[in-house]
Amino acid sequence: MSEDGLLDRRLLERLLPALVRLEDGFVALPAAEPAPFDEVAAGAVLDEVADRLRDNYPYFHPLYAGQMLKPPHPLARAAYALAMWINPNNHALDGGRASSALEKEAVAEIARMFGWEDALGHLCGGGTMANLEALWVAGRLHPGKAIVASAQSHYTHRRISDVLGLEYRSIATDARGRMDPVALRAQLERGDVGTVVTTMGTTATGSVDPLPEVLRLRDEFGFRVHADAAYGGYFTLVSGLEPEAREAFDAIGRADSIVIDPHKHGLQPYGCGCVLFRDPSVAALYRHDSPYTYFSSDDLHLGEISLECSRAGASAVALWATQRLLPLVRDGALASGLHAGLRAARDLHARLDADARFITPFAPQLDIVVWAVEAPSVSHASQLARAIFAAAEKRGLYLAVAELPLAFFPNLPPAMRADRETIACLRSVLMKPEHVAWIERIYALLDQATTELRFAL
C-alpha cells in the first residue's frame, strides 16, 4: 500500500490552504460566528459514517471491474469539497454567480469536443435528467410523433417517453447489439417517427449504434436525431477506436442533441450529466416567468434553459477544475486514460477468446467486455456464470452479470442446447486506467473461480 493509502488522499493537504484563500475573498465582511455544534459528537458521528461506508464494494480499486463506477479525479474531489463551503446553487446567478460562469465555460468546452461552437447546453443531475430534457425538446418540435431507440438502449428512454406522453418503439439490433438500420427503416416508413435515439455505447456491451447510417436515413425521412452518449461520449477523443466506432463518433456533431455524463468517463463525482443542443434557438422552448428568481443580472441564468431548478454548483466547479487540468483534446491526458481502458478490454477479450471454457460474442468497441460460459445448455451456462460471479467476489474480484439475447452468440457450440432465449453472461467494465496493468491478475482470479465451479452445476 502506498503512503497515500488505498483511497487516494492526494490534494487533501492543499484543501485547507485553498479554503483559507477562498475565505480571504470575503475579509471585508463584518465578523459573524458560525452556528455552534458539538465537535466531539460530530466527530463520533463522522467515524460512524466511515464505518457504515465500509459496507460497499471497492469501486475505487482495479479489482472492481463490474459496473460503470469510476473514481473521480483527486482534483474533482477537492474542488467539489472547496465549493461546498459556499454551497452555490446554479439555478440563478444570485445563487451561484461564479459557479454558473464556470459551468458555462465547462459546457462550452464539452460542446467544442463535438465540434459545436454555438451550442445551447447545461449540466444536469445525471444522464436520465439530461435525456429527459433532450426528448422533451424533441417532443415539442415533433408533437405527437413517436420516439424510437434500439432494443439495447437504456431503459430510461421508454420511461421518459411515457412521462412525456409520447409513443415509444424499440428497434431490433444486429448480432453486435447495435441498432439495425433495416429495422429502423421499416419504422420510419410508417411516417410517424419524430426522433431516433442513437446509443453511443450501450450499457450492457458498450456497442455503438451506426450513427452515419441513421443520419443518411434522416436525410430521407426528416426526423430528429438524439445521440445518447452518456457512457461513450468521451471516446470521441480517442484515436485508437475500431473503424466503425470511429466513424460513428466522427459523425456525432451532426446529431441534433447530445447527452454525455461527466460522472462516468469525465472523472466527476455523482451526479453530473450534460445535455447539448446544436441549435441554440431551442432555448425559446424553455421560456417561463419567474419574477422572484432572475432579477440580479441581465446575463443568462442557467435556470432559464433547464427543466431542473436547484442544482449543485459544486458539480460545475469540480468539472471546470478537472477540464482545466485535463483539457478535452484528441489523444490528450484525459484521452490516454480512456485508451488504457480500451487496451485493457481488448487484452481481456483476447484471453477469453483463447480459453475454451468461455464464449465471446464479439470484440469490444469500447471498454466493456461480455462473455458466456461453455456448458451443455444455455440454462446451465447461465447458472455457471452466476456461480462464477459469486466465486470471483469471494476472491476479491468484482464482476457483473448481464442477461443478453442468444442472437448475440451465433458462435455457440452446436451441442449446446438453446433452452432459453437469453443467456446470463459475465460482464466487465474496464474504465479505470489502472486496469490495463491488472488484467493478468484479474484473469488469474477469474481462472481460479472458474476452475472451482466449472463442473459444480
Kinemage of the C-alpha trace (Angstrom):
@kinemage 1
@onewidth
@group {chain A} dominant
@subgroup {mainchain}
@vectorlist {calphas} color= white
{ca met a 1} P 0.000 0.000 0.000
{ca ser a 2} L 1.307 3.466 -0.836
{ca glu a 3} L 1.718 6.146 1.818
{ca asp a 4} L -1.499 7.685 0.471
{ca gly a 5} L -3.420 4.510 1.342
{ca leu a 6} L -5.917 2.620 -0.772
{ca leu a 7} L -8.151 5.678 -1.010
{ca asp a 8} L -6.369 8.428 -2.920
{ca arg a 9} L -5.651 11.262 -0.479
{ca arg a 10} L -3.603 13.441 -2.790
{ca leu a 11} L -4.508 17.145 -2.709
{ca leu a 12} L -6.048 16.714 0.744
{ca glu a 13} L -3.248 18.793 2.275
{ca arg a 14} L -3.926 21.503 -0.342
{ca leu a 15} L -7.581 21.822 0.583
{ca leu a 16} L -7.086 23.821 3.791
{ca pro a 17} L -4.818 26.481 2.183
{ca ala a 18} L -7.319 26.764 -0.680
{ca leu a 19} L -10.137 27.204 1.841
{ca val a 20} L -8.160 29.996 3.550
{ca arg a 21} L -7.586 31.610 0.142
{ca leu a 22} L -11.324 31.417 -0.546
{ca glu a 23} L -12.137 32.960 2.834
{ca asp a 24} L -9.703 35.806 2.165
{ca gly a 25} L -12.008 36.939 -0.623
{ca phe a 26} L -14.649 37.841 1.966
{ca val a 27} L -12.479 39.612 4.554
{ca ala a 28} L -14.417 42.880 4.135
{ca leu a 29} L -17.469 41.333 5.780
{ca pro a 30} L -18.114 42.028 9.457
{ca ala a 31} L -17.311 39.140 11.767
{ca ala a 32} L -20.064 36.572 12.164
{ca glu a 33} L -19.752 33.465 14.280
{ca pro a 34} L -20.945 30.238 12.608
{ca ala a 35} L -23.719 28.321 14.321
{ca pro a 36} L -22.257 26.255 17.153
{ca phe a 37} L -22.230 22.465 17.121
{ca asp a 38} L -20.728 19.765 19.312
{ca glu a 39} L -17.462 18.955 17.569
{ca val a 40} L -16.781 15.879 19.679
{ca ala a 41} L -20.207 14.426 18.953
{ca ala a 42} L -19.911 15.368 15.276
{ca gly a 43} L -16.532 13.629 15.096
{ca ala a 44} L -18.041 10.492 16.585
{ca val a 45} L -20.830 10.580 14.012
{ca leu a 46} L -18.252 11.017 11.243
{ca asp a 47} L -16.423 7.919 12.467
{ca glu a 48} L -19.734 6.058 12.410
{ca val a 49} L -20.344 7.232 8.850
{ca ala a 50} L -16.901 5.932 7.844
{ca asp a 51} L -17.736 2.566 9.388
{ca arg a 52} L -21.069 2.402 7.586
{ca leu a 53} L -19.471 3.345 4.253
{ca arg a 54} L -17.188 0.322 4.504
{ca asp a 55} L -20.253 -1.722 3.546
{ca asn a 56} L -19.546 -1.096 -0.139
{ca tyr a 57} L -17.784 -2.812 -2.992
{ca pro a 58} L -14.292 -1.302 -3.511
{ca tyr a 59} L -15.328 0.770 -6.517
{ca phe a 60} L -12.043 2.700 -6.404
{ca his a 61} L -9.823 -0.397 -6.820
{ca pro a 62} L -8.762 -2.052 -10.114
{ca leu a 63} L -10.141 -5.393 -8.887
{ca tyr a 64} L -13.559 -3.798 -9.029
{ca ala a 65} L -14.255 -4.471 -12.704
{ca gly a 66} L -18.029 -4.774 -12.639
{ca gln a 67} L -20.362 -1.842 -13.158
{ca met a 68} L -19.817 1.662 -14.579
{ca leu a 69} L -18.220 3.154 -11.491
{ca lys a 70} L -15.106 5.264 -11.986
{ca pro a 71} L -13.360 7.186 -9.188
{ca pro a 72} L -13.465 10.980 -9.522
{ca his a 73} L -10.170 12.691 -10.191
{ca pro a 74} L -8.495 13.879 -6.946
{ca leu a 75} L -8.811 17.465 -8.189
{ca ala a 76} L -12.543 16.993 -8.813
{ca arg a 77} L -12.989 15.779 -5.231
{ca ala a 78} L -11.015 18.689 -3.820
{ca ala a 79} L -12.715 21.347 -5.976
{ca tyr a 80} L -16.160 19.943 -5.147
{ca ala a 81} L -15.336 19.998 -1.418
{ca leu a 82} L -13.986 23.545 -1.645
{ca ala a 83} L -17.150 24.742 -3.368
{ca met a 84} L -19.297 23.198 -0.633
{ca trp a 85} L -18.157 25.859 1.818
{ca ile a 86} L -20.054 28.290 -0.427
{ca asn a 87} L -22.714 25.718 -1.429
{ca pro a 88} L -23.729 27.512 -4.653
{ca asn a 89} L -26.980 26.823 -6.493
{ca asn a 90} L -26.627 27.104 -10.277
{ca his a 91} L -30.298 27.728 -10.969
{ca ala a 92} L -30.000 31.505 -10.812
{ca leu a 93} L -26.978 33.801 -10.873
{ca asp a 94} L -27.778 35.246 -7.463
{ca gly a 95} L -27.420 31.720 -6.048
{ca gly a 96} L -24.226 30.763 -7.869
{ca arg a 97} L -22.579 33.555 -9.796
{ca ala a 98} L -19.032 32.181 -10.023
{ca ser a 99} L -20.094 28.557 -10.368
{ca ser a 100} L -22.572 29.470 -13.129
{ca ala a 101} L -19.763 31.128 -15.083
{ca leu a 102} L -17.612 28.031 -14.592
{ca glu a 103} L -20.476 25.814 -15.774
{ca lys a 104} L -20.943 27.819 -18.964
{ca glu a 105} L -17.229 27.582 -19.709
{ca ala a 106} L -17.034 23.858 -18.943
{ca val a 107} L -20.135 23.034 -21.002
{ca ala a 108} L -18.830 25.090 -23.921
{ca glu a 109} L -15.634 23.029 -23.859
{ca ile a 110} L -17.648 19.790 -23.938
{ca ala a 111} L -19.627 21.151 -26.905
{ca arg a 112} L -16.392 22.021 -28.741
{ca met a 113} L -15.271 18.425 -28.205
{ca phe a 114} L -18.083 17.521 -30.630
{ca gly a 115} L -17.328 20.414 -32.989
{ca trp a 116} L -20.109 22.729 -31.719
{ca glu a 117} L -19.212 26.379 -31.166
{ca asp a 118} L -22.632 27.933 -30.526
{ca ala a 119} L -24.494 25.110 -28.830
{ca leu a 120} L -27.004 25.503 -26.037
{ca gly a 121} L -26.354 23.299 -23.036
{ca his a 122} L -26.022 22.908 -19.312
{ca leu a 123} L -25.260 20.365 -16.612
{ca cys a 124} L -27.903 18.083 -15.110
{ca gly a 125} L -28.177 15.750 -12.153
{ca gly a 126} L -27.267 12.864 -14.459
{ca gly a 127} L -27.926 11.181 -17.770
{ca thr a 128} L -31.568 10.445 -17.006
{ca met a 129} L -32.427 14.100 -16.486
{ca ala a 130} L -30.283 15.086 -19.482
{ca asn a 131} L -32.107 12.596 -21.728
{ca leu a 132} L -35.438 13.813 -20.357
{ca glu a 133} L -34.634 17.347 -21.474
{ca ala a 134} L -33.439 16.224 -24.903
{ca leu a 135} L -36.591 14.183 -25.528
{ca trp a 136} L -38.814 16.922 -24.087
{ca val a 137} L -37.380 19.353 -26.653
{ca ala a 138} L -37.757 16.697 -29.366
{ca gly a 139} L -41.398 16.194 -28.418
{ca arg a 140} L -42.089 19.920 -28.538
{ca leu a 141} L -40.572 20.139 -32.014
{ca his a 142} L -42.296 16.985 -33.301
{ca pro a 143} L -45.526 16.887 -31.274
{ca gly a 144} L -47.380 13.605 -31.224
{ca lys a 145} L -44.675 11.726 -33.101
{ca ala a 146} L -43.012 8.581 -31.807
{ca ile a 147} L -39.596 8.207 -30.243
{ca val a 148} L -37.593 5.137 -31.256
{ca ala a 149} L -34.396 3.650 -29.857
{ca ser a 150} L -32.635 0.313 -30.113
{ca ala a 151} L -33.596 -2.695 -28.027
{ca gln a 152} L -30.235 -2.285 -26.256
{ca ser a 153} L -30.712 1.404 -25.438
{ca his a 154} L -31.038 2.442 -21.813
{ca tyr a 155} L -34.439 1.681 -20.307
{ca thr a 156} L -34.774 5.327 -19.333
{ca his a 157} L -35.852 6.274 -22.874
{ca arg a 158} L -39.002 4.178 -22.673
{ca arg a 159} L -39.737 5.535 -19.205
{ca ile a 160} L -39.123 9.156 -20.245
{ca ser a 161} L -41.342 8.766 -23.301
{ca asp a 162} L -44.108 7.545 -21.021
{ca val a 163} L -43.641 10.556 -18.733
{ca leu a 164} L -43.806 12.874 -21.757
{ca gly a 165} L -46.883 11.131 -23.161
{ca leu a 166} L -45.086 10.155 -26.364
{ca glu a 167} L -45.246 6.783 -28.053
{ca tyr a 168} L -42.060 4.770 -27.758
{ca arg a 169} L -40.925 1.933 -30.022
{ca ser a 170} L -37.973 -0.404 -29.764
{ca ile a 171} L -35.810 -1.121 -32.811
{ca ala a 172} L -34.167 -4.521 -33.243
{ca thr a 173} L -30.394 -4.771 -33.039
{ca asp a 174} L -27.851 -6.654 -35.071
{ca ala a 175} L -25.763 -9.511 -33.632
{ca arg a 176} L -23.384 -6.990 -32.032
{ca gly a 177} L -26.042 -5.113 -30.090
{ca arg a 178} L -26.236 -2.114 -32.448
{ca met a 179} L -29.375 -0.617 -33.927
{ca asp a 180} L -30.348 -2.393 -37.156
{ca pro a 181} L -30.802 0.213 -39.937
{ca val a 182} L -33.095 -2.130 -41.877
{ca ala a 183} L -35.429 -2.463 -38.880
{ca leu a 184} L -35.233 1.299 -38.360
{ca arg a 185} L -36.209 1.976 -41.970
{ca ala a 186} L -39.298 -0.223 -41.540
{ca gln a 187} L -40.420 2.002 -38.653
{ca leu a 188} L -39.602 5.222 -40.494
{ca glu a 189} L -41.717 4.193 -43.458
{ca arg a 190} L -44.767 4.428 -41.208
{ca gly a 191} L -44.295 8.214 -41.338
{ca asp a 192} L -44.883 8.920 -37.650
{ca val a 193} L -41.386 8.851 -36.114
{ca gly a 194} L -40.228 12.204 -34.800
{ca thr a 195} L -36.992 11.261 -33.019
{ca val a 196} L -34.423 8.493 -33.305
{ca val a 197} L -32.195 7.916 -30.285
{ca thr a 198} L -28.768 6.531 -31.139
{ca thr a 199} L -26.777 4.979 -28.297
{ca met a 200} L -23.078 5.776 -28.374
{ca gly a 201} L -22.020 2.971 -26.048
{ca thr a 202} L -24.749 0.682 -24.715
{ca thr a 203} L -24.851 -0.090 -21.019
{ca ala a 204} L -24.713 -3.864 -21.472
{ca thr a 205} L -21.960 -4.279 -24.055
{ca gly a 206} L -20.570 -0.847 -24.966
{ca ser a 207} L -21.811 -1.244 -28.537
{ca val a 208} L -22.013 1.904 -30.672
{ca asp a 209} L -25.040 2.437 -32.906
{ca pro a 210} L -24.306 3.112 -36.631
{ca leu a 211} L -24.881 6.857 -36.459
{ca pro a 212} L -23.735 7.596 -40.058
{ca glu a 213} L -26.409 5.257 -41.430
{ca val a 214} L -29.038 6.829 -39.159
{ca leu a 215} L -28.040 10.274 -40.429
{ca arg a 216} L -28.427 9.118 -44.037
{ca leu a 217} L -31.943 7.966 -43.165
{ca arg a 218} L -32.608 11.370 -41.593
{ca asp a 219} L -31.808 12.992 -44.933
{ca glu a 220} L -34.529 10.817 -46.456
{ca phe a 221} L -37.198 10.887 -43.741
{ca gly a 222} L -36.598 14.146 -41.847
{ca phe a 223} L -36.653 13.060 -38.194
{ca arg a 224} L -34.672 14.407 -35.253
{ca val a 225} L -31.511 12.565 -34.087
{ca his a 226} L -30.604 12.418 -30.426
{ca ala a 227} L -27.205 10.905 -29.521
{ca asp a 228} L -27.247 9.299 -26.099
{ca ala a 229} L -23.512 9.389 -25.440
{ca ala a 230} L -23.931 9.269 -21.664
{ca tyr a 231} L -21.427 6.438 -21.420
{ca gly a 232} L -19.309 6.592 -24.547
{ca gly a 233} L -19.168 10.291 -25.417
{ca tyr a 234} L -15.628 10.969 -24.239
{ca phe a 235} L -14.297 8.243 -26.568
{ca thr a 236} L -14.573 10.807 -29.358
{ca leu a 237} L -11.159 11.948 -28.036
{ca val a 238} L -9.520 8.556 -28.650
{ca ser a 239} L -7.828 7.861 -31.979
{ca gly a 240} L -7.451 4.124 -31.396
{ca leu a 241} L -11.093 3.116 -31.850
{ca glu a 242} L -12.004 0.384 -34.309
{ca pro a 243} L -13.157 1.845 -37.670
{ca glu a 244} L -16.949 1.599 -37.269
{ca ala a 245} L -16.880 3.193 -33.804
{ca arg a 246} L -14.526 5.899 -35.053
{ca glu a 247} L -16.858 6.676 -37.950
{ca ala a 248} L -19.826 6.906 -35.585
{ca phe a 249} L -18.086 9.279 -33.183
{ca asp a 250} L -16.805 11.410 -36.049
{ca ala a 251} L -20.452 11.914 -37.084
{ca ile a 252} L -21.803 12.825 -33.642
{ca gly a 253} L -21.602 16.566 -34.329
{ca arg a 254} L -24.351 16.132 -36.953
{ca ala a 255} L -26.866 14.986 -34.322
{ca asp a 256} L -29.481 17.461 -33.100
{ca ser a 257} L -28.840 16.854 -29.416
{ca ile a 258} L -26.232 15.027 -27.339
{ca val a 259} L -26.162 13.744 -23.773
{ca ile a 260} L -22.887 12.940 -22.031
{ca asp a 261} L -22.183 12.033 -18.400
{ca pro a 262} L -19.049 13.640 -16.927
{ca his a 263} L -19.642 11.471 -13.845
{ca lys a 264} L -18.670 8.447 -15.938
{ca his a 265} L -15.579 8.964 -18.101
{ca gly a 266} L -15.263 12.668 -17.251
{ca leu a 267} L -13.815 11.836 -13.805
{ca gln a 268} L -16.559 13.648 -11.865
{ca pro a 269} L -18.460 12.831 -8.664
{ca tyr a 270} L -22.121 11.875 -8.973
{ca gly a 271} L -24.266 13.437 -10.194
{ca cys a 272} L -23.042 15.317 -13.211
{ca gly a 273} L -24.739 14.880 -16.590
{ca cys a 274} L -24.780 17.269 -19.527
{ca val a 275} L -27.286 17.957 -22.312
{ca leu a 276} L -26.358 19.839 -25.503
{ca phe a 277} L -28.450 21.177 -28.394
{ca arg a 278} L -26.863 22.021 -31.739
{ca asp a 279} L -29.471 24.717 -32.439
{ca pro a 280} L -29.403 27.287 -29.604
{ca ser a 281} L -32.813 28.639 -30.637
{ca val a 282} L -34.460 25.753 -28.734
{ca ala a 283} L -33.907 27.988 -25.695
{ca ala a 284} L -37.252 29.576 -26.617
{ca leu a 285} L -38.981 26.343 -25.589
{ca tyr a 286} L -37.789 26.819 -22.008
{ca arg a 287} L -39.131 30.366 -21.686
{ca his a 288} L -41.017 30.953 -18.433
{ca asp a 289} L -41.714 33.770 -15.978
{ca ser a 290} L -40.071 33.822 -12.558
{ca pro a 291} L -40.101 37.411 -11.277
{ca tyr a 292} L -38.696 36.388 -7.883
{ca thr a 293} L -35.697 34.470 -9.292
{ca tyr a 294} L -33.969 36.065 -12.278
{ca phe a 295} L -33.541 39.615 -11.040
{ca ser a 296} L -29.865 40.010 -10.144
{ca ser a 297} L -28.456 40.168 -13.686
{ca asp a 298} L -29.458 40.546 -17.321
{ca asp a 299} L -26.998 37.734 -18.173
{ca leu a 300} L -28.353 34.263 -18.882
{ca his a 301} L -29.411 32.401 -15.761
{ca leu a 302} L -28.953 28.643 -16.237
{ca gly a 303} L -32.421 28.013 -14.852
{ca glu a 304} L -33.784 29.777 -17.922
{ca ile a 305} L -32.547 26.925 -20.148
{ca ser a 306} L -33.142 23.999 -17.806
{ca leu a 307} L -36.073 21.930 -16.597
{ca glu a 308} L -34.342 21.437 -13.257
{ca cys a 309} L -34.428 24.214 -10.718
{ca ser a 310} L -31.940 23.958 -7.843
{ca arg a 311} L -28.704 22.271 -8.916
{ca ala a 312} L -25.391 21.803 -7.139
{ca gly a 313} L -22.962 24.470 -8.309
{ca ala a 314} L -20.203 22.343 -6.807
{ca ser a 315} L -20.610 19.922 -9.729
{ca ala a 316} L -19.740 22.700 -12.163
{ca val a 317} L -16.756 23.795 -10.084
{ca ala a 318} L -15.350 20.253 -9.998
{ca leu a 319} L -15.894 19.760 -13.741
{ca trp a 320} L -14.314 23.081 -14.681
{ca ala a 321} L -11.272 22.370 -12.499
{ca thr a 322} L -10.797 18.893 -13.981
{ca gln a 323} L -11.066 20.185 -17.551
{ca arg a 324} L -8.638 22.983 -16.702
{ca leu a 325} L -6.114 20.343 -15.652
{ca leu a 326} L -7.035 17.819 -18.367
{ca pro a 327} L -8.320 19.699 -21.452
{ca leu a 328} L -10.692 17.871 -23.788
{ca val a 329} L -8.313 17.428 -26.712
{ca arg a 330} L -7.863 14.442 -29.036
{ca asp a 331} L -5.327 11.987 -27.574
{ca gly a 332} L -4.594 14.278 -24.623
{ca ala a 333} L -4.105 13.302 -20.978
{ca leu a 334} L -7.773 12.500 -20.381
{ca ala a 335} L -7.967 10.506 -23.609
{ca ser a 336} L -4.912 8.473 -22.600
{ca gly a 337} L -6.870 7.104 -19.645
{ca leu a 338} L -9.708 6.101 -21.962
{ca his a 339} L -7.257 4.434 -24.310
{ca ala a 340} L -5.804 2.468 -21.395
{ca gly a 341} L -9.273 1.112 -20.602
{ca leu a 342} L -9.742 0.230 -24.254
{ca arg a 343} L -6.446 -1.689 -24.259
{ca ala a 344} L -7.458 -3.479 -21.070
{ca ala a 345} L -10.755 -4.549 -22.628
{ca arg a 346} L -9.032 -5.839 -25.748
{ca asp a 347} L -6.497 -7.736 -23.643
{ca leu a 348} L -9.209 -9.375 -21.539
{ca his a 349} L -11.248 -10.228 -24.647
{ca ala a 350} L -8.212 -11.861 -26.295
{ca arg a 351} L -7.581 -14.031 -23.232
{ca leu a 352} L -11.242 -15.051 -23.019
{ca asp a 353} L -11.402 -15.771 -26.742
{ca ala a 354} L -8.451 -18.151 -26.451
{ca asp a 355} L -9.968 -20.021 -23.483
{ca ala a 356} L -12.218 -22.939 -24.484
{ca arg a 357} L -14.247 -22.545 -21.285
{ca phe a 358} L -15.647 -19.211 -22.428
{ca ile a 359} L -17.633 -17.901 -25.408
{ca thr a 360} L -17.049 -14.320 -26.531
{ca pro a 361} L -19.763 -12.920 -28.830
{ca phe a 362} L -17.766 -10.053 -30.368
{ca ala a 363} L -14.764 -7.830 -29.762
{ca pro a 364} L -15.415 -4.759 -27.587
{ca gln a 365} L -15.941 -1.436 -29.321
{ca leu a 366} L -15.292 0.499 -26.106
{ca asp a 367} L -14.107 -0.733 -22.683
{ca ile a 368} L -16.865 -3.245 -21.834
{ca val a 369} L -16.346 -6.987 -22.271
{ca val a 370} L -19.033 -9.696 -22.091
{ca trp a 371} L -18.613 -13.451 -22.210
{ca ala a 372} L -20.627 -16.609 -21.644
{ca val a 373} L -19.552 -19.896 -20.100
{ca glu a 374} L -19.407 -23.082 -22.191
{ca ala a 375} L -21.910 -25.668 -20.921
{ca pro a 376} L -24.296 -28.373 -22.180
{ca ser a 377} L -27.199 -25.915 -22.260
{ca val a 378} L -27.923 -22.205 -22.109
{ca ser a 379} L -29.619 -22.680 -18.726
{ca his a 380} L -26.560 -24.468 -17.368
{ca ala a 381} L -24.262 -21.783 -18.780
{ca ser a 382} L -26.368 -19.092 -17.105
{ca gln a 383} L -26.156 -20.884 -13.756
{ca leu a 384} L -22.409 -21.224 -14.120
{ca ala a 385} L -21.997 -17.528 -14.935
{ca arg a 386} L -23.824 -16.510 -11.766
{ca ala a 387} L -21.864 -19.017 -9.702
{ca ile a 388} L -18.524 -17.802 -11.107
{ca phe a 389} L -19.604 -14.224 -10.364
{ca ala a 390} L -20.089 -15.165 -6.679
{ca ala a 391} L -16.904 -17.242 -6.507
{ca ala a 392} L -14.856 -14.418 -8.028
{ca glu a 393} L -16.216 -11.998 -5.432
{ca lys a 394} L -15.005 -14.308 -2.650
{ca arg a 395} L -11.519 -13.988 -4.160
{ca gly a 396} L -11.725 -10.198 -4.252
{ca leu a 397} L -12.593 -9.849 -7.948
{ca tyr a 398} L -15.797 -7.956 -8.614
{ca leu a 399} L -17.515 -8.555 -11.950
{ca ala a 400} L -21.075 -8.039 -13.170
{ca val a 401} L -23.747 -10.211 -14.790
{ca ala a 402} L -25.759 -9.306 -17.899
{ca glu a 403} L -28.712 -11.085 -19.494
{ca leu a 404} L -28.207 -10.945 -23.263
{ca pro a 405} L -30.135 -12.257 -26.296
{ca leu a 406} L -28.945 -15.544 -27.748
{ca ala a 407} L -28.798 -13.741 -31.091
{ca phe a 408} L -25.589 -12.100 -29.826
{ca phe a 409} L -23.981 -15.578 -29.700
{ca pro a 410} L -24.081 -17.118 -33.186
{ca asn a 411} L -20.895 -18.956 -32.192
{ca leu a 412} L -22.485 -21.154 -29.502
{ca pro a 413} L -21.210 -24.748 -29.769
{ca pro a 414} L -23.610 -26.896 -31.867
{ca ala a 415} L -24.042 -29.306 -28.927
{ca met a 416} L -25.112 -26.527 -26.550
{ca arg a 417} L -28.880 -26.813 -26.079
{ca ala a 418} L -30.661 -23.468 -26.602
{ca asp a 419} L -33.337 -23.917 -23.948
{ca arg a 420} L -33.658 -20.173 -23.236
{ca glu a 421} L -33.958 -17.081 -25.447
{ca thr a 422} L -31.424 -15.187 -23.350
{ca ile a 423} L -28.201 -16.167 -21.637
{ca ala a 424} L -26.698 -14.863 -18.405
{ca cys a 425} L -23.179 -13.667 -19.164
{ca leu a 426} L -20.315 -12.285 -17.180
{ca arg a 427} L -19.563 -8.643 -17.869
{ca ser a 428} L -16.642 -6.397 -17.038
{ca val a 429} L -16.384 -2.621 -17.359
{ca leu a 430} L -12.681 -1.746 -17.515
{ca met a 431} L -12.954 2.017 -17.218
{ca lys a 432} L -10.063 2.694 -14.830
{ca pro a 433} L -6.707 3.441 -16.498
{ca glu a 434} L -5.083 1.137 -13.932
{ca his a 435} L -6.996 -1.818 -15.346
{ca val a 436} L -4.517 -2.214 -18.194
{ca ala a 437} L -1.841 -3.252 -15.670
{ca trp a 438} L -4.188 -5.524 -13.715
{ca ile a 439} L -5.607 -7.776 -16.453
{ca glu a 440} L -3.218 -10.634 -15.696
{ca arg a 441} L -4.265 -10.580 -12.023
{ca ile a 442} L -7.946 -10.240 -12.956
{ca tyr a 443} L -7.713 -13.184 -15.336
{ca ala a 444} L -5.889 -15.328 -12.779
{ca leu a 445} L -8.687 -14.783 -10.244
{ca leu a 446} L -11.322 -15.487 -12.902
{ca asp a 447} L -9.474 -18.680 -13.813
{ca gln a 448} L -9.450 -19.813 -10.162
{ca ala a 449} L -13.151 -19.113 -9.730
{ca thr a 450} L -13.998 -20.906 -12.992
{ca thr a 451} L -11.812 -23.924 -12.247
{ca glu a 452} L -13.533 -24.320 -8.888
{ca leu a 453} L -17.045 -24.195 -10.294
{ca arg a 454} L -16.741 -25.425 -13.879
{ca phe a 455} L -18.252 -28.826 -13.127
{ca ala a 456} L -20.145 -27.946 -9.959
{ca leu a 457} L -23.557 -27.460 -11.589
